[in-house]
Amino acid sequence: MPSVKTAISIQESLFKQADALARRMDISRSQLFAMAVEEFIRQHQSQQLLEQINRAYEDEPDLPEREYLERMKPRHRQLLEGQW
């Protein structure tokens, strides 16, 4: 995959920490920063997915759905009791 050079500005203390970590991990600073960005993007995407799931389930069931669920309770109970 082709690489793209970029320049970023960070605090000197953060740079020193990143440089030390890259040396301990025996990888380049560029690789460390790329790994960090990839992880940040993954976490952001996971957070977005979780928010979408939460929005999908935040509404209450409507009346027909509640009635259906009530009708299904005895059948579920029968199924569970038959397994025990």
WOWO-V847731 format. One line per field, one symbol per residue. ss: DSSP state (~ for helix, > for strand, _ for the rest). burial: I if it has 24 or more other C-alpha atoms within 12 Angstrom, else O. A space follows every 10 residues. Layout:
ss=???
burial=???
//
This chain:
ss=__________ _~~~~~~~~~ ~~~~~___~~ ~~~~~~~~~~ ~~~~~~~~~~ ~~~~~~~___ __~~~~~~~~ ~~~~~~~~~~ ~~~_
burial=OOOOOOOOOO OOOOOOOIOO OOOOOOOOOO OOIOOOOOOO OOOOOOOOOO OOOOOOOOOO OOOOOOOOOO OOOOOOOOOO OOOO
//
